[in-house]
Amino acid sequence: TFRGAGQTSDTTPPSVPTSPTASAISQTQINLSWQASTDNVGVTGYQVFRGGAQIATATGTTYSDIGLTASTTYTYAVKAVDAAGNASALSASVSATTLAQADTTPPSVPTGLTASAISQAQINLSWQASTDNVGVTGYQVFRGGTQIATATGTAYSDIGLTASTTYTYAVAAVDAAGNASALSASVSAT
């Protein structure tokens, strides 16, 4: 008997995957998802492309791209494939940027701290600005080892003091991530 009469090979590609999304979930991972494609026989998988190059084949409609670089934008597209090797056109492109590396670097220690008594109840402080890999957001002012204020600039006026009394001060710089420098050298004024 002759088998195969009337049988034709599958030459119909699957539909293009739709609604692709890319979401950065860490400094090194982006999660992708898309809507399932249809095919006259059946979709067997999806080719995942990053920057125009295929990086993986997924069997479902999601893929996690790992081992990426922090603060970097990646662009993705997806093709559907059937058992006969027919591939759809590429989906629309989507992009996502991995999260920034956590800031763990403290600012430099403030230098040049001076304290000047200007009345019986006020001492004025000033110091040199600190530097930071991202940016200094303020300075913690300490009197006698206890924080009494946070200054946004490089000067602070301590008021309501007691006459003929010596006060000792130090300053620490702080950045937006909450990293604090070591305390400056301490200074005193009466």
N, C-alpha and C positions, 0 to 999 in steps of 0.2 A: 504494500500500500504506500501511497505517496503522502507523506506528512508535510505539513507546512503550507499546503495550498491555501491561499487566501491570507496567510500571515504576513504582516509587514513589520519592518523594524520601526522602533520608536524614534522619531526625529523631531518631536514637538518639545521645545524647552518649557520649563516651568515658568510661571508668572514671576514678575520682578517682586522681590520682598519689599514690603511697604512699611511706613512709619518707623524707620530706624531711630533709635535713641542711644546716646552715649552719656554715661554719668560717671564722673570721677568720684571715687569713694576713699581714696587715700593718696599719698604722695607717689605710689607706685602701681596703682590699679585703676582701670576704667572698665565699667560693666556696660555691655552692649545688649540691646534687645531689638526685635523687629517682629512684624506680623508674618505669619506663615504664608508661604507661597502655595499655589495649586498647580497640579500637573495632570495630564490626561492619563498617566499611569500611576505616578506617585513620586513625591519629592523624597530624596534619600539623605540630603544634607545641605549645608550652606557653607560656601566659601567666604571666609572673613578676610577683608583687605584693610591694611593700614598704610596710608600714604601711597596707595597704588600697588602695593605688593601683597600677595596672599600670605597670611601669617598662620592660618588655621582652617580646619574644616569642623564645623559644629553639626551635631545631629539634631539639635533642637533649635529654638529661636532665641537663645541667649548665649553670650560668650563673655568670659572675664579675661581681659588682657592684663597680664601681670609683668612685673619686672621693669616697669617704666621709670622715667626720670621725673623728679619733682618739678613743678612749675613749668611743664612743657605741654604744648597743645598737640594733640594727635587727631588725625582725620580718618574716618572709617567708611566702608561701604560693604555690601553683602550681595552675593549671587546665590540663587537656588540651583541645585543640581538634581537630576533624576538618575535612575539606575542605568540608563543607556548612555550616561555621560553628557547629556544635553544640559547646558547651563543658561540661565536667564541672563538678561543684561544686568549691569550693576544697579543696586538700589541708589537712592539719593545719598549723598555724603552727609555725614554728621561729624561734629568735632567736640572734643572735651579737653579741658586742661587739668592735668593732675594737680593735686593740692600742693601748696608751698611747704617746703621743709620747715619743721618747727624751729623757732628761734630759741636757742638755748645759750646764746652768748651774752654775758652781762656787759653793760657799758664800762668804760674805763673809770678809774677812781677819780673823783673830783680833786683838783689841785688848787693851790693858792688860796685856801680858805682864810679869811680874815674876819675878826670880830671887833667892832668899835662901839664903845659905850657913848651914846649921844645925850643921855639924860639920866636921871635917877631911876627911870623905869623902862628904858629902851636900849637894846643893843642891836646894831645893824650888822648883818653878815653878808659877805659876798665871796664868790669863788669862780674859778675858771670852768668853762663848759666841758663836759665829758663827751666822748665820742662813742658810737655804737655801730654795729654792723647793719642795723636797720634804722634806729633813731632813738634818741633819748626823749622820754615824755615828761620827766620831772625829776625832782630831787627830794629825798627824804631828809628832813632836818632833825637832828638829835641834840638834846640838851641833857647833860648828865647821863647819857646812855639810853635815854628814853625818847622815842620819836614824838615830836611836838607839832610837826606840820609837814605838808608836802608843797613844795614850791615849783612853779612851772618854769621860772627863769633862774638866773644865777645870783639872786639876792633874796634876802628875807629879813624882815624887821621883827624882832622878838620884843613884845611889849608887855606891860603889866608886871614888870620885875620889881624886886625889892632893892632899895638904895644900899650902897656900900656892900654889895654881895657879888662874889665872883661866880661866873657861870662858864661852863665848858661846853663847847659845841663840836659836832662833826656832821658830815654830809655824805649821803650815798646817792648815786644816780640810778634811775630806774627806766627800763624801756617798756614798750607796749605789751610785751609778752610777760611782764612781771619780773624779769631778771633784774637783780639789783647788784650794783658794784659793791666792793668792800668799802668800809667807811674811810673817809678822808682822814688825814692827820687832824688831830683835835687842836682847837685853839680856845683860849680863855679871854674873858674881858670882865672888868669889875665896874 
